Amino acid sequence: MDTNSDPTKVDFAIPANDDATKSIQLITNYLVEAIKEGLAERKKDKEEAETKAEADANASVETEAAGIVYRTKRDKLEVKEFN
């Protein structure tokens, strides 16, 4: 948006020369990099969540002896009786 624009018609005005290709290129490159960064963070978070879920699944072990289930999960021992 530059001086020949009405700022009341937009939510977020970016002061720049909207007729100059270099100005438009600068702004769009900034937006593209921000989107790439956000996608990379989302991918990293998803991979970390999958790794954690895998580790949790591998940490759970069940053993049945004399009608009692012993379950260890993350250094925690749960004892559950059943009939």
VMD Tcl script that builds the backbone (N, CA, C; Angstrom):
set m [mol new atoms 249]
animate dup $m
set s [atomselect $m all]
$s set {name element resname resid chain x y z} {
  {N N MET 1 A 0.854 -1.168 0.000}
  {CA C MET 1 A 0.000 0.000 0.000}
  {C C MET 1 A 0.900 1.232 0.000}
  {N N ASP 2 A 0.627 2.143 -0.881}
  {CA C ASP 2 A 1.371 3.399 -0.874}
  {C C ASP 2 A 0.393 4.568 -0.714}
  {N N THR 3 A 0.836 5.764 -0.983}
  {CA C THR 3 A 0.056 6.963 -0.667}
  {C C THR 3 A -1.221 7.113 -1.487}
  {N N ASN 4 A -1.358 6.391 -2.594}
  {CA C ASN 4 A -2.580 6.527 -3.402}
  {C C ASN 4 A -3.617 5.460 -3.049}
  {N N SER 5 A -3.476 4.800 -1.898}
  {CA C SER 5 A -4.403 3.741 -1.481}
  {C C SER 5 A -5.187 4.173 -0.256}
  {N N ASP 6 A -6.335 3.545 -0.046}
  {CA C ASP 6 A -7.176 3.834 1.109}
  {C C ASP 6 A -6.925 2.761 2.180}
  {N N PRO 7 A -6.250 3.107 3.269}
  {CA C PRO 7 A -5.904 2.121 4.301}
  {C C PRO 7 A -7.104 1.593 5.091}
  {N N THR 8 A -8.262 2.224 4.972}
  {CA C THR 8 A -9.433 1.754 5.709}
  {C C THR 8 A -10.060 0.512 5.082}
  {N N LYS 9 A -9.645 0.162 3.874}
  {CA C LYS 9 A -10.218 -0.988 3.181}
  {C C LYS 9 A -9.445 -2.287 3.403}
  {N N VAL 10 A -8.362 -2.235 4.182}
  {CA C VAL 10 A -7.570 -3.441 4.434}
  {C C VAL 10 A -7.394 -3.645 5.935}
  {N N ASP 11 A -7.185 -4.904 6.333}
  {CA C ASP 11 A -6.980 -5.204 7.753}
  {C C ASP 11 A -5.548 -4.938 8.179}
  {N N PHE 12 A -4.594 -5.328 7.349}
  {CA C PHE 12 A -3.183 -5.176 7.681}
  {C C PHE 12 A -2.469 -4.496 6.521}
  {N N ALA 13 A -2.231 -3.236 6.667}
  {CA C ALA 13 A -1.561 -2.484 5.606}
  {C C ALA 13 A -0.052 -2.676 5.697}
  {N N ILE 14 A 0.570 -2.918 4.556}
  {CA C ILE 14 A 2.026 -3.018 4.474}
  {C C ILE 14 A 2.489 -1.785 3.704}
  {N N PRO 15 A 3.143 -0.865 4.385}
  {CA C PRO 15 A 3.589 0.346 3.687}
  {C C PRO 15 A 4.697 0.002 2.692}
  {N N ALA 16 A 4.405 0.219 1.420}
  {CA C ALA 16 A 5.375 -0.073 0.367}
  {C C ALA 16 A 4.851 0.500 -0.938}
  {N N ASN 17 A 5.698 0.476 -1.933}
  {CA C ASN 17 A 5.292 0.899 -3.259}
  {C C ASN 17 A 4.700 -0.312 -3.961}
  {N N ASP 18 A 3.367 -0.326 -4.063}
  {CA C ASP 18 A 2.713 -1.497 -4.646}
  {C C ASP 18 A 2.788 -1.548 -6.170}
  {N N ASP 19 A 3.440 -0.582 -6.776}
  {CA C ASP 19 A 3.625 -0.581 -8.228}
  {C C ASP 19 A 5.023 -1.044 -8.624}
  {N N ALA 20 A 5.943 -1.128 -7.673}
  {CA C ALA 20 A 7.331 -1.498 -7.977}
  {C C ALA 20 A 7.513 -3.001 -7.808}
  {N N THR 21 A 8.041 -3.653 -8.838}
  {CA C THR 21 A 8.214 -5.106 -8.772}
  {C C THR 21 A 9.204 -5.507 -7.692}
  {N N LYS 22 A 10.226 -4.698 -7.457}
  {CA C LYS 22 A 11.208 -5.035 -6.411}
  {C C LYS 22 A 10.549 -5.007 -5.034}
  {N N SER 23 A 9.675 -4.060 -4.814}
  {CA C SER 23 A 8.970 -3.968 -3.534}
  {C C SER 23 A 8.063 -5.178 -3.334}
  {N N ILE 24 A 7.328 -5.530 -4.368}
  {CA C ILE 24 A 6.440 -6.689 -4.293}
  {C C ILE 24 A 7.254 -7.961 -4.093}
  {N N GLN 25 A 8.370 -8.085 -4.810}
  {CA C GLN 25 A 9.228 -9.266 -4.678}
  {C C GLN 25 A 9.779 -9.381 -3.260}
  {N N LEU 26 A 10.213 -8.280 -2.676}
  {CA C LEU 26 A 10.744 -8.287 -1.315}
  {C C LEU 26 A 9.696 -8.796 -0.322}
  {N N ILE 27 A 8.483 -8.301 -0.433}
  {CA C ILE 27 A 7.417 -8.688 0.491}
  {C C ILE 27 A 7.022 -10.149 0.278}
  {N N THR 28 A 6.852 -10.569 -0.964}
  {CA C THR 28 A 6.441 -11.947 -1.209}
  {C C THR 28 A 7.535 -12.931 -0.815}
  {N N ASN 29 A 8.800 -12.582 -1.015}
  {CA C ASN 29 A 9.892 -13.462 -0.572}
  {C C ASN 29 A 9.874 -13.626 0.943}
  {N N TYR 30 A 9.600 -12.548 1.652}
  {CA C TYR 30 A 9.506 -12.603 3.109}
  {C C TYR 30 A 8.371 -13.543 3.536}
  {N N LEU 31 A 7.224 -13.415 2.881}
  {CA C LEU 31 A 6.079 -14.272 3.206}
  {C C LEU 31 A 6.369 -15.738 2.887}
  {N N VAL 32 A 7.015 -15.998 1.757}
  {CA C VAL 32 A 7.358 -17.376 1.376}
  {C C VAL 32 A 8.294 -17.998 2.409}
  {N N GLU 33 A 9.290 -17.268 2.852}
  {CA C GLU 33 A 10.225 -17.789 3.861}
  {C C GLU 33 A 9.520 -18.071 5.182}
  {N N ALA 34 A 8.581 -17.208 5.563}
  {CA C ALA 34 A 7.825 -17.423 6.798}
  {C C ALA 34 A 6.965 -18.683 6.694}
  {N N ILE 35 A 6.363 -18.902 5.534}
  {CA C ILE 35 A 5.550 -20.106 5.324}
  {C C ILE 35 A 6.427 -21.354 5.368}
  {N N LYS 36 A 7.591 -21.310 4.705}
  {CA C LYS 36 A 8.514 -22.450 4.728}
  {C C LYS 36 A 8.941 -22.776 6.157}
  {N N GLU 37 A 9.248 -21.750 6.938}
  {CA C GLU 37 A 9.655 -21.946 8.332}
  {C C GLU 37 A 8.530 -22.586 9.137}
  {N N GLY 38 A 7.308 -22.121 8.948}
  {CA C GLY 38 A 6.167 -22.685 9.655}
  {C C GLY 38 A 5.928 -24.138 9.290}
  {N N LEU 39 A 6.047 -24.464 8.007}
  {CA C LEU 39 A 5.870 -25.850 7.569}
  {C C LEU 39 A 6.954 -26.755 8.135}
  {N N ALA 40 A 8.189 -26.262 8.188}
  {CA C ALA 40 A 9.286 -27.054 8.743}
  {C C ALA 40 A 9.063 -27.311 10.232}
  {N N GLU 41 A 8.611 -26.302 10.965}
  {CA C GLU 41 A 8.325 -26.482 12.392}
  {C C GLU 41 A 7.200 -27.485 12.603}
  {N N ARG 42 A 6.153 -27.408 11.779}
  {CA C ARG 42 A 5.035 -28.338 11.898}
  {C C ARG 42 A 5.493 -29.767 11.611}
  {N N LYS 43 A 6.342 -29.946 10.596}
  {CA C LYS 43 A 6.856 -31.266 10.266}
  {C C LYS 43 A 7.707 -31.823 11.406}
  {N N LYS 44 A 8.557 -30.954 11.998}
  {CA C LYS 44 A 9.407 -31.371 13.110}
  {C C LYS 44 A 8.560 -31.788 14.311}
  {N N ASP 45 A 7.537 -31.003 14.636}
  {CA C ASP 45 A 6.656 -31.329 15.756}
  {C C ASP 45 A 5.934 -32.650 15.521}
  {N N LYS 46 A 5.492 -32.881 14.289}
  {CA C LYS 46 A 4.800 -34.125 13.962}
  {C C LYS 46 A 5.739 -35.321 14.107}
  {N N GLU 47 A 6.978 -35.180 13.636}
  {CA C GLU 47 A 7.958 -36.265 13.756}
  {C C GLU 47 A 8.288 -36.554 15.213}
  {N N GLU 48 A 8.415 -35.501 16.029}
  {CA C GLU 48 A 8.691 -35.689 17.455}
  {C C GLU 48 A 7.533 -36.399 18.142}
  {N N ALA 49 A 6.300 -36.049 17.780}
  {CA C ALA 49 A 5.121 -36.697 18.371}
  {C C ALA 49 A 5.064 -38.171 17.981}
  {N N GLU 50 A 5.393 -38.476 16.719}
  {CA C GLU 50 A 5.397 -39.868 16.274}
  {C C GLU 50 A 6.483 -40.662 16.980}
  {N N THR 51 A 7.662 -40.067 17.165}
  {CA C THR 51 A 8.760 -40.727 17.870}
  {C C THR 51 A 8.376 -40.998 19.316}
  {N N LYS 52 A 7.734 -40.027 19.960}
  {CA C LYS 52 A 7.298 -40.195 21.352}
  {C C LYS 52 A 6.246 -41.293 21.453}
  {N N ALA 53 A 5.304 -41.325 20.525}
  {CA C ALA 53 A 4.268 -42.352 20.546}
  {C C ALA 53 A 4.882 -43.742 20.346}
  {N N GLU 54 A 5.865 -43.831 19.469}
  {CA C GLU 54 A 6.565 -45.101 19.252}
  {C C GLU 54 A 7.289 -45.552 20.514}
  {N N ALA 55 A 7.967 -44.611 21.165}
  {CA C ALA 55 A 8.698 -44.938 22.395}
  {C C ALA 55 A 7.737 -45.381 23.487}
  {N N ASP 56 A 6.591 -44.706 23.596}
  {CA C ASP 56 A 5.593 -45.093 24.594}
  {C C ASP 56 A 5.045 -46.490 24.313}
  {N N ALA 57 A 4.807 -46.784 23.055}
  {CA C ALA 57 A 4.289 -48.103 22.692}
  {C C ALA 57 A 5.311 -49.187 22.998}
  {N N ASN 58 A 6.570 -48.916 22.763}
  {CA C ASN 58 A 7.621 -49.893 23.031}
  {C C ASN 58 A 7.903 -50.039 24.524}
  {N N ALA 59 A 7.573 -49.013 25.307}
  {CA C ALA 59 A 7.853 -49.055 26.739}
  {C C ALA 59 A 6.779 -49.811 27.510}
  {N N SER 60 A 5.672 -50.096 26.890}
  {CA C SER 60 A 4.566 -50.782 27.567}
  {C C SER 60 A 4.730 -52.290 27.408}
  {N N VAL 61 A 4.843 -52.991 28.522}
  {CA C VAL 61 A 5.008 -54.446 28.526}
  {C C VAL 61 A 4.002 -55.032 29.492}
  {N N GLU 62 A 3.309 -56.087 29.077}
  {CA C GLU 62 A 2.335 -56.735 29.955}
  {C C GLU 62 A 2.752 -58.174 30.216}
  {N N THR 63 A 2.560 -58.606 31.450}
  {CA C THR 63 A 2.821 -59.992 31.830}
  {C C THR 63 A 1.654 -60.466 32.667}
  {N N GLU 64 A 1.153 -61.678 32.395}
  {CA C GLU 64 A 0.049 -62.228 33.164}
  {C C GLU 64 A 0.562 -63.380 34.018}
  {N N ALA 65 A 0.276 -63.335 35.311}
  {CA C ALA 65 A 0.683 -64.411 36.219}
  {C C ALA 65 A -0.353 -64.517 37.317}
  {N N ALA 66 A -0.949 -65.679 37.472}
  {CA C ALA 66 A -1.913 -65.984 38.533}
  {C C ALA 66 A -3.047 -64.972 38.584}
  {N N GLY 67 A -3.592 -64.596 37.426}
  {CA C GLY 67 A -4.740 -63.698 37.385}
  {C C GLY 67 A -4.413 -62.250 37.661}
  {N N ILE 68 A -3.150 -61.852 37.617}
  {CA C ILE 68 A -2.767 -60.459 37.854}
  {C C ILE 68 A -1.998 -59.970 36.631}
  {N N VAL 69 A -2.327 -58.801 36.169}
  {CA C VAL 69 A -1.607 -58.204 35.041}
  {C C VAL 69 A -0.644 -57.167 35.599}
  {N N TYR 70 A 0.617 -57.325 35.258}
  {CA C TYR 70 A 1.634 -56.342 35.638}
  {C C TYR 70 A 1.970 -55.553 34.377}
  {N N ARG 71 A 1.824 -54.284 34.438}
  {CA C ARG 71 A 2.108 -53.455 33.276}
  {C C ARG 71 A 3.139 -52.400 33.668}
  {N N THR 72 A 4.241 -52.392 32.966}
  {CA C THR 72 A 5.230 -51.345 33.209}
  {C C THR 72 A 5.157 -50.358 32.065}
  {N N LYS 73 A 5.163 -49.119 32.390}
  {CA C LYS 73 A 5.119 -48.072 31.382}
  {C C LYS 73 A 5.846 -46.866 31.930}
  {N N ARG 74 A 6.961 -46.540 31.281}
  {CA C ARG 74 A 7.747 -45.369 31.674}
  {C C ARG 74 A 8.105 -45.402 33.147}
  {N N ASP 75 A 8.757 -46.440 33.567}
  {CA C ASP 75 A 9.229 -46.590 34.939}
  {C C ASP 75 A 8.100 -46.571 35.967}
  {N N LYS 76 A 6.910 -46.939 35.558}
  {CA C LYS 76 A 5.769 -46.947 36.449}
  {C C LYS 76 A 5.180 -48.349 36.405}
  {N N LEU 77 A 4.902 -48.915 37.537}
  {CA C LEU 77 A 4.349 -50.267 37.595}
  {C C LEU 77 A 2.898 -50.174 38.002}
  {N N GLU 78 A 2.017 -50.690 37.151}
  {CA C GLU 78 A 0.599 -50.733 37.470}
  {C C GLU 78 A 0.219 -52.194 37.682}
  {N N VAL 79 A -0.498 -52.467 38.748}
  {CA C VAL 79 A -0.945 -53.813 39.012}
  {C C VAL 79 A -2.466 -53.802 38.918}
  {N N LYS 80 A -2.987 -54.689 38.082}
  {CA C LYS 80 A -4.433 -54.738 37.885}
  {C C LYS 80 A -4.888 -56.172 38.044}
  {N N GLU 81 A -5.783 -56.414 38.979}
  {CA C GLU 81 A -6.296 -57.767 39.197}
  {C C GLU 81 A -7.561 -57.944 38.386}
  {N N PHE 82 A -7.752 -59.154 37.901}
  {CA C PHE 82 A -8.994 -59.469 37.212}
  {C C PHE 82 A -9.394 -60.904 37.519}
  {N N ASN 83 A -10.663 -61.187 37.370}
  {CA C ASN 83 A -11.200 -62.527 37.676}
  {C C ASN 83 A -11.476 -63.288 36.409}
}
mol reanalyze $m
mol bondsrecalc $m
mol representation Tube
mol addrep $m
